[in-house]
Amino acid sequence: MKSRATPLDRTDRSLRSAVVAIALAAAGCGGRPSQPTPPPSGTPKPLGGSSALELFPALSPFGNELATAVMSNGKLEIHIRPLQGGPGRPLTRDGKNNVHPAWSPDGTLIAFHSKDRGGLWVAPAAGGKPRLLAAFGSRPSFSPDGKRVAFQSTPLTDVAATAAPGLSPSTIWIVGAGGGSALSVTTAGNPRGGHGAPTWSPDGSRLYFVTSEPRLSQAEIWSVQPDGADLVRLHAGTRLYEPRVSPDGRTLWYGAQNEQGTYALYRLPLGDGGRTVTGPAEAATALHADVPRSPSFSADGKKVAWSELTTTASIWSVTIDPDAALPTGPPSQLTAGDGRATWPIFSPDGGTIAFGWIPPGGSNDVWLMDPDGGRQRPVIEGPAVEYANDFYPDGKRLLCFSDREGGKFSGYEFDIATKAFRKLPIDLSDAISIRLSPDGKRIAYHSKRDSITINTWMADLSTRTQQKLTFDREFVGYPCWSPDGRELALEVRRGDDIFIGVMPSAGGTPELLNEKRGLSWAFTYSPDGRRIAFAGYREDTWNLWWIDRKTREERRLTDNTRLDVYIRFPYWSPKGDRIVYEQAETHGQVYLLSGGLPAPAAP
């Protein structure tokens, strides 16, 4: 295993022990500001446990028990533990990756999402056989009267610390607590982004949910009546997670990232029956690198529980027989550290790997290393957010995406030797996942420009023109180039699944190469253009795969079986002898804060 020095000295780890109140500008509906209120008194208590991953906490209405999803033997199961000590009990133990527990208001039932079975299920809290509530969806939330359950339409994809609650085309739905037909509350595109993690107001008159864009730093919190009327935006921010309303209905709690890249639980004061924000957001917990998720209150408001997650990611490599394109040995880890190493790309001669490095609480930097992981060194360091998306054909320059000018993302040409940036003469501010053509003359990317969903675009650097290539109503994006530059491989969403499509780089209708259920995230071609490497989500786990461009044969190259591990961005060496990729693992524990939670001053 290779290791390297990481620039963690730039991260102020003392933030982990400080309880900080920070004002953020509340975007959306205003009102007369209330006076700032202090954060809850006391020190959050980690509840510990035998598992390295415990998440999705749900306090019982009486505040005496806690339901969570716990990693056990590589699968997530729902456990219930008493808060006053004593043995806990499993609610599920079928190995079906059961998550998102939600108590009924009377404490007799728990609804949950079964990743493997699909849909929503309900079981007696005291134990018993689950029954199907809805054939699709996740993140259930009981109405205060216990008669309805709100949920998001898409399933859980992974448990990464910063994973968005719901990505497009997720919308909000309601089903009766006894089952039956589900009714939609929101529609795709209104508001923009995926709609996820719904929760009820204490009087049942409103639902709150978060929207997430493909670039996860763009998120908003919205409120709507259960019949879909009176849709209002309450807040916009960076990486917003799981809004929850306090039992008195006066504050909205959620996890979020601040402008410095650290995380906390925040709260917003609510007014006008919960449809407006009356003051700035305040941090209610310590700022640190771990991501607070899924706050949950007891019915009397005297207890709040949440999980704190961290995902560490490394660059891995698997050696490949150039002819058979099959592994010649087990994968090896090239990088190590407490942060995230991501998006590895080879230089055209195969002699250098560039990759992103995100230290805990820090910004995106760019590092270089040899193909075996040796000579790891930084080439671009903060404070700006920098992405190295591709090498130029000469191997001496990088195509970068950076917010170094006023926080607005633009494309840059970066000279590795001189460390000089040259801004590209074309507006890419709305672009996502920019990829440079093999000849260095064009950039393929996806955008929501002129559409409510993602489509693929092309920018010509010589003519300074941009052209929309696809006109899909669901999702066509994340393009990557064939070695000869004549073709693009794409991700094509159909329902809950994402398939690999290909089309001429000049434009056309994507041809689907596979239609297997799951997610197929293409990233590079083999040097001969015959195969496409992709991160594949099959049977509820991520692995490294390739698909043959002509025969459509698929082969799995890694053997991951855990939901808490994901694989991303497989890049095939130009020499054909290895594929490098990001592999990450998520850890987390639950925290509890007891005692009265102070209400904000009256507006």
matplotlib code that plots the C-alpha trace (Angstrom):
import matplotlib.pyplot as plt

x = [0.0, 1.3, 1.1, 1.8, 2.1, -1.2, -1.6, -3.7, -1.8, -3.9, -7.1, -7.9, -8.8, -9.5, -12.9, -14.0, -14.4, -15.8, -19.5, -19.9, -22.8, -22.4, -24.9, -25.7, -27.9, -31.2, -32.3, -36.0, -38.9, -38.0, -39.8, -38.8, -35.6, -35.7, -32.9, -30.1, -30.6, -27.8, -27.1, -28.6, -26.8, -24.8, -22.4, -23.5, -23.0, -21.7, -23.8, -21.1, -21.8, -20.1, -20.4, -18.2, -21.2, -24.5, -26.7, -30.3, -31.2, -34.9, -35.9, -39.1, -41.9, -41.4, -37.7, -36.9, -35.7, -33.6, -33.9, -30.9, -29.5, -26.4, -23.8, -23.7, -21.9, -21.7, -25.4, -27.4, -30.1, -32.5, -31.8, -33.6, -31.8, -33.1, -31.5, -31.4, -29.2, -30.0, -29.9, -31.2, -33.0, -33.0, -36.1, -34.8, -32.2, -32.9, -29.7, -31.8, -30.0, -32.8, -32.5, -34.4, -36.4, -39.4, -41.6, -45.4, -46.6, -47.9, -44.6, -46.2, -44.9, -41.6, -41.6, -38.4, -36.8, -35.5, -32.7, -32.6, -36.4, -37.2, -39.9, -41.3, -42.1, -43.8, -43.1, -44.4, -41.9, -42.1, -41.1, -43.0, -43.2, -42.9, -45.7, -45.2, -46.4, -45.3, -43.5, -41.1, -39.4, -37.4, -37.0, -40.5, -42.0, -45.3, -47.8, -48.5, -51.9, -50.3, -52.6, -50.2, -46.5, -44.5, -41.5, -39.2, -39.6, -36.0, -34.2, -31.1, -28.0, -25.1, -24.3, -21.4, -21.1, -22.0, -24.4, -27.5, -30.8, -32.4, -31.1, -33.2, -35.8, -36.7, -40.0, -42.1, -45.1, -47.7, -49.2, -51.8, -50.3, -52.3, -51.0, -52.9, -52.2, -49.5, -50.1, -47.4, -46.9, -44.2, -43.3, -39.9, -38.4, -40.5, -38.4, -35.3, -33.1, -34.0, -36.5, -35.6, -35.9, -39.5, -40.7, -44.0, -44.7, -46.0, -49.6, -49.4, -50.3, -46.9, -44.1, -40.4, -37.9, -34.4, -33.5, -30.1, -28.4, -25.9, -23.1, -24.0, -22.9, -26.1, -29.1, -32.3, -34.9, -38.6, -42.0, -45.3, -48.8, -49.5, -51.8, -48.9, -50.1, -48.2, -44.7, -42.2, -38.4, -37.0, -33.3, -30.4, -27.0, -24.1, -24.7, -28.0, -29.2, -32.4, -34.5, -36.5, -38.9, -38.6, -41.7, -42.8, -42.8, -40.6, -37.3, -36.1, -32.9, -30.7, -27.1, -25.0, -21.5, -20.3, -18.2, -15.0, -15.8, -16.7, -20.1, -22.6, -26.2, -28.0, -31.4, -33.6, -36.4, -39.8, -42.8, -46.2, -47.3, -43.9, -43.9, -41.4, -38.0, -37.7, -34.0, -30.5, -29.4, -27.3, -25.0, -26.3, -23.4, -19.6, -18.1, -15.9, -15.1, -17.6, -21.0, -24.0, -27.1, -30.6, -31.6, -34.4, -36.5, -38.4, -42.0, -41.4, -38.4, -36.1, -33.9, -32.3, -30.2, -28.2, -25.5, -22.0, -20.5, -17.1, -16.1, -12.4, -11.4, -8.2, -6.9, -6.7, -5.2, -5.9, -3.4, -5.0, -3.9, -3.9, -5.3, -8.0, -8.7, -9.0, -7.2, -3.8, -3.9, -5.8, -6.4, -3.7, -4.2, -2.0, -2.9, -3.8, -5.0, -8.0, -9.5, -10.7, -8.5, -10.6, -10.9, -7.6, -6.5, -3.5, -1.2, -1.2, 2.1, 0.7, 3.6, 1.8, -1.5, -3.2, -5.8, -7.9, -7.2, -9.7, -8.4, -10.9, -12.6, -10.4, -10.8, -10.1, -6.4, -4.6, -1.7, 0.5, 2.0, 3.6, 1.4, 2.6, 1.7, 5.3, 6.4, 3.1, 3.3, 0.9, 0.8, -2.2, -3.1, -6.0, -7.7, -9.7, -11.6, -9.7, -10.5, -8.1, -10.4, -8.0, -4.5, -3.8, -2.3, 1.3, 1.0, 2.4, -0.9, -4.2, -7.7, -8.9, -12.3, -11.8, -13.7, -10.5, -12.2, -14.9, -16.2, -17.6, -16.5, -14.6, -12.4, -8.7, -5.6, -2.9, 0.8, 2.3, 5.9, 5.2, 1.9, 0.4, -3.4, -4.9, -8.7, -10.4, -12.1, -15.5, -18.2, -18.4, -20.0, -23.0, -21.0, -20.6, -18.0, -16.0, -13.9, -11.2, -11.1, -8.0, -6.8, -7.4, -9.7, -13.1, -14.7, -17.7, -19.8, -23.4, -25.6, -29.2, -29.0, -32.3, -33.7, -35.2, -32.9, -29.3, -28.2, -24.8, -23.1, -20.0, -17.7, -15.3, -12.2, -11.1, -14.4, -15.5, -19.0, -21.1, -23.7, -26.3, -25.9, -28.8, -32.4, -33.5, -36.4, -34.8, -31.0, -28.0, -24.7, -21.2, -19.7, -16.3, -14.3, -13.3, -9.5, -10.1, -12.4, -15.2, -17.5, -18.8, -19.9, -22.7, -24.8, -28.5, -31.1, -34.3, -36.5, -34.4, -31.6, -28.7, -27.3, -24.3, -25.1, -22.8, -23.2, -21.0, -19.2, -20.8, -24.2, -27.0, -29.4, -27.6, -27.5, -27.9, -25.2, -26.7, -30.1, -29.3, -31.0, -28.8, -26.3, -23.6, -21.3, -18.9, -15.6, -13.0, -12.4, -9.7, -6.7, -8.0, -11.5, -13.0, -14.2, -15.6, -14.7, -17.5, -18.4, -21.3, -24.0, -25.3, -27.0, -26.7, -23.0, -20.5, -17.8, -15.4, -16.7, -16.2, -18.5, -17.5, -18.4, -19.4, -20.5, -22.0, -20.4, -20.0, -17.2, -16.8, -13.2, -13.5, -15.2, -16.8, -19.8, -20.4, -23.0, -20.7, -18.0, -18.3, -16.2, -15.9, -14.1, -12.2, -9.5, -7.9, -4.1, -3.1, -0.7, -3.7, -2.0, -4.0, -7.2, -7.0, -10.1, -11.5, -12.6, -14.2, -15.6, -18.0, -17.9, -20.3, -21.8, -24.9, -24.9, -27.5, -28.2, -30.6, -32.3, -34.7, -34.0, -34.4, -36.9, -36.0, -37.3, -40.8, -40.7]
y = [0.0, 3.4, 6.4, 10.0, 13.2, 15.1, 18.9, 18.4, 21.1, 23.6, 22.3, 23.7, 20.6, 22.6, 23.3, 19.8, 20.9, 24.3, 25.1, 27.9, 30.1, 31.4, 33.6, 32.7, 34.8, 33.1, 33.0, 33.2, 34.5, 37.2, 38.8, 40.8, 39.3, 37.6, 38.1, 35.5, 32.6, 30.6, 27.1, 24.3, 23.9, 20.8, 18.7, 16.2, 12.7, 10.1, 6.9, 4.6, 1.1, -2.0, -0.9, 1.4, 2.8, 3.8, 6.3, 7.5, 7.9, 8.2, 9.0, 7.4, 9.9, 9.3, 9.9, 6.6, 4.6, 5.2, 3.4, 3.5, 1.7, -0.3, -2.0, -5.6, -8.3, -6.0, -5.2, -2.4, -3.5, -1.5, -1.7, -0.2, 0.7, 2.0, 5.3, 4.5, 1.5, -2.2, -4.4, -3.3, -5.4, -5.8, -4.7, -6.3, -9.0, -10.2, -8.9, -6.6, -3.3, -1.7, 2.0, 5.3, 4.2, 6.5, 6.1, 6.5, 9.2, 6.7, 4.8, 1.5, 1.2, 1.9, 2.6, 2.0, 1.7, -1.7, -1.2, -4.8, -5.4, -1.9, 0.5, 1.3, -1.2, -1.0, -3.2, -3.2, -1.4, -4.3, -6.7, -8.6, -9.3, -6.2, -5.4, -3.5, 0.1, 1.4, -0.4, 2.5, 5.3, 5.9, 8.3, 7.8, 10.4, 9.9, 12.7, 14.0, 12.2, 9.0, 8.6, 9.4, 8.8, 11.3, 10.0, 10.6, 8.7, 7.5, 4.8, 5.2, 5.0, 5.1, 6.2, 8.6, 11.4, 14.1, 12.1, 14.2, 13.0, 12.9, 13.6, 14.3, 12.9, 12.4, 14.0, 14.0, 11.6, 10.7, 7.3, 6.3, 4.6, 1.5, 1.4, 2.0, 4.3, 7.0, 10.5, 12.9, 16.2, 17.8, 17.4, 17.0, 20.4, 22.4, 23.3, 22.4, 19.5, 16.3, 16.5, 14.5, 13.9, 15.2, 16.0, 17.3, 20.4, 19.6, 20.5, 18.5, 21.5, 21.6, 19.5, 20.5, 19.0, 19.7, 20.0, 19.0, 19.7, 17.3, 19.5, 18.8, 22.2, 23.7, 22.9, 24.6, 23.9, 24.3, 24.0, 23.0, 22.0, 18.3, 18.9, 20.5, 24.1, 27.1, 26.0, 28.4, 28.5, 29.0, 28.7, 28.3, 27.1, 24.7, 21.0, 21.0, 17.8, 16.4, 19.4, 18.7, 21.0, 21.3, 20.0, 23.5, 24.4, 27.4, 26.3, 24.3, 22.2, 20.7, 19.8, 22.1, 23.1, 26.6, 28.8, 27.5, 23.9, 22.7, 21.3, 21.8, 21.4, 24.7, 26.0, 28.7, 30.5, 30.0, 32.3, 32.7, 29.2, 27.8, 29.2, 32.0, 32.5, 35.2, 35.5, 34.2, 30.6, 29.7, 26.8, 24.6, 22.2, 22.4, 23.1, 20.3, 18.1, 15.3, 15.8, 16.0, 14.2, 13.3, 15.2, 13.7, 15.1, 13.5, 14.7, 17.0, 18.6, 17.8, 15.4, 15.6, 12.9, 13.0, 11.1, 12.4, 10.8, 10.9, 9.4, 8.7, 8.0, 6.7, 6.1, 2.4, 0.6, -2.8, -4.2, -5.4, -7.8, -5.5, -8.2, -9.8, -6.7, -8.8, -8.3, -9.9, -9.5, -7.9, -4.1, -2.1, 1.2, 4.0, 6.9, 7.2, 10.0, 11.2, 13.2, 12.3, 11.5, 11.6, 11.9, 10.3, 11.0, 9.7, 11.8, 10.9, 8.9, 7.0, 8.2, 10.5, 10.5, 13.7, 13.5, 15.7, 15.9, 17.2, 17.3, 17.3, 20.7, 21.9, 22.8, 20.8, 20.7, 18.9, 16.4, 14.4, 10.9, 8.1, 5.2, 3.0, 5.7, 7.0, 10.7, 12.1, 15.9, 18.9, 20.9, 23.2, 24.1, 26.3, 28.3, 28.1, 25.0, 23.3, 20.3, 18.8, 17.3, 16.1, 16.4, 18.3, 16.2, 17.5, 16.2, 19.5, 21.2, 20.4, 21.4, 22.8, 23.9, 26.5, 29.1, 31.2, 34.4, 35.6, 32.1, 31.7, 28.5, 28.8, 26.7, 27.2, 25.9, 25.2, 24.9, 22.3, 23.6, 27.3, 26.8, 29.6, 29.7, 30.9, 31.4, 29.7, 32.2, 30.6, 30.7, 27.4, 28.7, 26.4, 23.4, 20.2, 17.4, 19.1, 16.7, 17.6, 16.0, 13.9, 16.6, 19.4, 21.4, 20.7, 20.3, 18.0, 18.7, 18.6, 21.4, 22.3, 25.3, 25.7, 22.6, 21.4, 18.4, 17.5, 17.4, 17.1, 20.1, 20.7, 23.8, 24.4, 26.3, 27.5, 29.0, 29.9, 28.4, 26.0, 23.5, 21.5, 17.8, 16.0, 16.9, 14.3, 14.7, 12.7, 12.9, 12.5, 13.7, 13.0, 12.6, 10.9, 10.7, 7.8, 7.7, 8.9, 11.7, 10.6, 9.3, 10.1, 7.6, 9.0, 8.3, 8.0, 7.9, 5.9, 5.9, 5.0, 3.4, 4.9, 3.2, 3.7, 5.3, 6.2, 8.8, 10.6, 13.5, 15.8, 14.9, 12.5, 10.2, 8.1, 4.4, 2.4, -0.3, -1.8, -2.0, -3.8, -2.5, -0.3, 2.5, 2.6, 5.6, 5.6, 7.5, 6.3, 4.1, 1.5, 2.7, 0.7, 2.1, -1.3, -1.1, 1.5, 1.5, 2.4, 2.4, 0.0, -0.3, -3.8, -5.8, -2.8, -2.5, -0.5, -2.2, -1.5, -2.8, -2.6, -3.0, -4.1, -1.4, -3.9, -7.1, -5.4, -8.0, -6.7, -7.8, -7.0, -6.3, -5.8, -7.8, -5.2, -6.4, -3.5, -0.7, 1.6, 1.4, 3.1, 3.2, 6.2, 7.5, 4.5, 5.8, 3.4, 3.9, 4.8, 1.9, -0.5, -2.2, -0.8, 1.1, 3.6, 4.7, 6.2, 3.9, 5.3, 4.0, 5.8, 5.7, 7.3, 7.4, 8.8, 11.8, 12.7, 16.1, 16.0, 18.9, 21.6, 23.1, 26.9, 28.4, 31.6, 34.9, 35.8, 37.7]
z = [0.0, -1.0, 1.3, 0.8, 2.8, 2.7, 3.2, 6.3, 8.2, 6.4, 8.1, 11.5, 13.5, 16.6, 15.0, 16.0, 19.7, 19.2, 19.2, 16.8, 15.7, 12.2, 10.3, 6.7, 4.5, 4.2, 0.6, -0.2, 1.7, 4.2, 7.1, 10.1, 11.5, 14.9, 17.4, 17.2, 19.6, 21.2, 20.2, 22.3, 25.7, 26.5, 24.6, 21.9, 23.1, 20.7, 21.1, 19.9, 18.8, 17.4, 13.7, 11.8, 10.1, 11.8, 10.1, 9.4, 13.1, 14.1, 17.6, 18.9, 19.6, 23.3, 23.1, 24.8, 21.8, 18.7, 15.4, 13.0, 10.0, 11.1, 8.9, 9.8, 7.8, 4.8, 4.8, 6.4, 8.9, 11.1, 14.8, 17.7, 20.9, 24.2, 25.2, 28.9, 28.5, 28.0, 25.0, 21.6, 19.1, 15.4, 13.5, 10.3, 9.7, 6.2, 4.5, 2.2, 3.0, 5.0, 5.6, 6.4, 9.5, 10.4, 13.4, 13.3, 15.7, 18.2, 18.2, 17.1, 13.5, 11.7, 8.0, 6.0, 2.6, 1.5, -1.0, -2.2, -2.2, -3.5, -2.2, 1.2, 3.9, 7.4, 10.4, 14.0, 16.1, 18.6, 15.8, 13.2, 9.5, 7.3, 4.8, 1.5, 1.7, -1.8, -4.6, -5.2, -3.3, -0.2, 2.9, 4.3, 6.7, 8.7, 8.8, 12.4, 12.4, 11.3, 8.3, 5.4, 4.5, 2.4, 0.5, -2.4, -5.6, -6.2, -4.1, -2.1, -4.4, -1.9, 1.6, 0.9, 3.4, 0.8, -1.3, -2.2, -0.7, -4.1, -7.6, -10.7, -11.6, -7.9, -6.8, -3.7, -3.2, -0.5, 0.2, 2.8, 5.9, 5.0, 1.5, -1.8, -4.7, -4.2, -5.3, -6.5, -4.7, -6.9, -10.5, -12.2, -13.0, -10.6, -8.7, -10.6, -9.4, -7.6, -4.8, -1.7, 2.1, 2.7, 6.2, 7.7, 9.6, 13.1, 12.1, 8.9, 6.7, 4.9, 3.6, 3.4, 1.1, -0.3, -4.0, -5.4, -8.7, -10.3, -8.9, -5.3, -4.0, -5.5, -3.2, -1.9, 0.7, -0.4, 1.3, -0.2, 0.8, 0.6, -2.4, -4.3, -3.9, -2.5, -3.4, -1.8, -1.6, 1.9, 1.6, -0.9, 0.2, -0.2, 0.2, 2.1, 3.7, 5.2, 6.5, 9.7, 11.5, 15.3, 17.2, 18.0, 14.3, 14.8, 13.4, 10.5, 11.0, 8.3, 7.7, 5.4, 4.3, 4.8, 2.5, 4.2, 3.4, 6.9, 8.1, 10.9, 11.7, 11.0, 11.9, 10.3, 12.2, 10.5, 10.4, 8.7, 9.5, 8.3, 4.8, 5.4, 6.9, 9.5, 10.1, 9.2, 9.6, 12.6, 13.3, 16.2, 16.3, 16.0, 12.6, 11.4, 8.5, 9.3, 7.6, 9.9, 8.4, 9.2, 12.4, 14.3, 17.3, 20.1, 20.2, 23.2, 21.5, 24.4, 22.4, 18.9, 17.3, 14.1, 12.3, 11.4, 8.4, 6.7, 3.4, 2.7, -0.9, -2.4, -5.9, -6.7, -9.7, -11.3, -13.8, -17.0, -19.7, -22.8, -25.1, -22.9, -20.9, -17.7, -14.4, -13.9, -10.2, -7.3, -7.1, -5.3, -3.4, -4.7, -2.3, 1.4, 3.7, 5.6, 2.7, -0.8, -3.7, -6.9, -10.7, -11.8, -15.4, -17.3, -19.4, -23.1, -22.7, -19.7, -17.5, -15.1, -13.3, -12.2, -9.5, -7.2, -3.5, -1.0, 2.6, 5.4, 5.4, 2.6, -1.1, -4.2, -5.0, -7.9, -7.4, -9.7, -9.3, -11.2, -12.4, -9.5, -7.0, -6.6, -6.5, -5.2, -5.3, -5.4, -8.5, -7.8, -4.2, -2.8, -1.7, -5.0, -5.9, -8.8, -11.0, -13.4, -16.0, -18.7, -20.1, -23.3, -26.1, -25.3, -21.7, -20.5, -19.8, -18.0, -18.8, -15.4, -14.1, -11.3, -9.3, -8.8, -10.2, -7.9, -7.1, -10.6, -12.4, -15.7, -17.9, -17.8, -19.5, -16.9, -17.7, -15.3, -15.6, -15.1, -13.1, -15.2, -15.8, -19.1, -19.0, -22.0, -24.4, -24.0, -21.3, -19.4, -16.2, -16.6, -17.7, -15.7, -16.3, -19.0, -21.1, -23.6, -27.1, -27.9, -30.3, -27.7, -29.9, -28.4, -25.0, -24.4, -21.3, -20.0, -18.9, -18.1, -20.4, -22.3, -20.6, -17.3, -17.4, -18.3, -22.0, -23.7, -25.3, -27.4, -27.3, -30.1, -28.8, -32.2, -33.3, -29.8, -30.5, -28.5, -29.7, -28.0, -29.1, -27.3, -26.6, -24.1, -21.7, -19.0, -18.8, -21.2, -19.8, -18.5, -22.0, -22.6, -25.8, -27.9, -28.7, -32.3, -31.2, -33.5, -30.7, -27.3, -24.6, -22.5, -19.4, -20.4, -17.7, -18.2, -15.1, -12.1, -14.2, -16.1, -19.2, -21.5, -24.8, -27.7, -30.5, -33.0, -31.5, -34.1, -32.6, -33.2, -31.3, -28.6, -29.1, -25.9, -25.4, -22.3, -20.7, -17.5, -14.3, -12.2, -12.9, -15.5, -15.2, -18.2, -18.0, -20.5, -23.6, -23.9, -26.0, -29.0, -28.6, -28.3, -24.7, -22.3, -18.6, -16.2, -12.6, -12.4, -9.7, -9.8, -7.1, -4.7, -4.9, -7.0, -9.0, -11.9, -15.2, -18.9, -21.9, -25.3, -27.9, -30.6, -28.9, -25.8, -23.5, -19.9, -17.5, -13.9, -12.9, -9.1, -6.3, -4.0, -2.1, 0.4, 0.1, 2.1, -0.6, -3.9, -7.1, -9.5, -12.5, -14.0, -16.4, -18.8, -19.2, -22.8, -22.5, -22.0, -19.0, -16.1, -15.0, -12.2, -10.3, -7.1, -4.3, -1.2, 2.1, 4.5, 8.3, 10.7, 14.2, 15.8, 18.2, 20.8, 22.4, 25.4, 27.2, 26.1, 22.7, 22.9, 20.5, 18.5, 19.7, 18.5, 15.2]

ax = plt.figure().add_subplot(projection="3d")
ax.plot(x, y, z, "-o")
ax.set_aspect("equal")
plt.show()
